[in-house]
Each structure stands twice: as C-alpha cells, then as structure tokens.
C-alpha cells in the first residue's frame, strides 16, 4: 500500500488499558517497529471486516445501489425513477 492509502487516527485511552494493550501486542506481535499499528489494523478488520476495494465502474455501483433499494424500476430513466420515488415519499408525509 502507498502512503496516501493510510490515515492517522489519534485516540486517547485510559493508561491501564494502553499498558494492557502494549503487553498484548508484545506477546502476540513482538517488539518490532509497527507492531502496535499491525495489531490495531487486525483488531479493526476483525470487528468490521476488511477494507472494501473501490469499484472501478460507476455503473456497477449505481446498479448495486438500485438493487439494494426498494425502488421499482420500469425501464425509464434513472432520474425519472428517483423523481417518482421522491414524489411517493413526500405524499406519504
């Protein structure tokens, strides 16, 4: 991965928890440089899943969005389908 693929996240944690985490990292990952970073990445991926690769096609992402929604598409233009959706939602209020 390139450097621009990373983001720095700063957090404050209680000292006791930080010490416990450092001991965990030292036991599992060793004392090498970057061990804490690797441990945090592993824990986040375990809880949230891996990094999703961005889709290369905007058409695929639009179609996927349509499939995930409850919009009924009848072959008309996407803008018209969305416009109809907005009208239906506003009339229910």
N, C-alpha and C positions, 0 to 999 in steps of 0.2 A: 504494500500500500504506500501511496505517496503521502508526503507530509500534509498536504491540503485535505487529505481524506480523514484527518483526525481533528478533534475538537477538545479543548481543555475544559473540564468541568471541575470547579472548586467547590468543595463541601466542607462543612465543619461537623465533626463528630465528637462525642464525649471521649476524653483521654483514655478512659478504661477500655472502651470499645476499640479505639485506634491501636492500643497496645496488644489487645487480644487478636486483632486482625493482623498486625505485623508478625506475631508469633505463628499464626496460621499460615501466612504467606511463606515465612522462613522454613517451616516444616514441609509444606507441600511443594513450593516452587524454588526453594533455596534462597541464597543471599545475593543472587546475580542482579545486575542493574536491570530495571524494567519488570522485576518480579511483581511488584505491587500493581503496576499497570495491567500486566497479564492476568493477575488474579481478579481484578475488578472487571475487566472485559469478560472473563469467563463467567463470573457471577451474574453479570447483567445479561449475557447471552443465555445463561441457564434459566433465568427468570422470564426474560422477554422474547427469547428466540434470537436467531442470528440476524445479521444485517441483511435486509432485503436489497437485492440488486435493482437499481432503477430500470424501468422498462425502456427499451430502445425505441419503441414505437408509440407515438402519442395516440394513434388509432386504437391500438390494443388497450391502452389504459382507459380510453373513453368507452370502448365496448365493455370492458370489465366493470366500469362504474355503472353502466346501464344495466348489466346483468345483475349487479348487486342491489339495484334499486327496485322499487315496486312500480316503476313507470311502465305503462303498456305502450309499446311502440307499434304503430300500424303502418310502417313503411314511409311515413312522412319525414320531413327534415328534422334533425335532432332539435333544432331551435324551436320548431313548432311543437314537438313532443314536450319539451321543457316548459314552454309557454302554457300549454294545456294543463300541465301539472300544477303550475303556479295558480292558474285560474281555479282549478279544482280545490286546491288547498285553501285559497282565500275565501272561496264561497262557503267552506265548512266552518269558518270562524264566526 
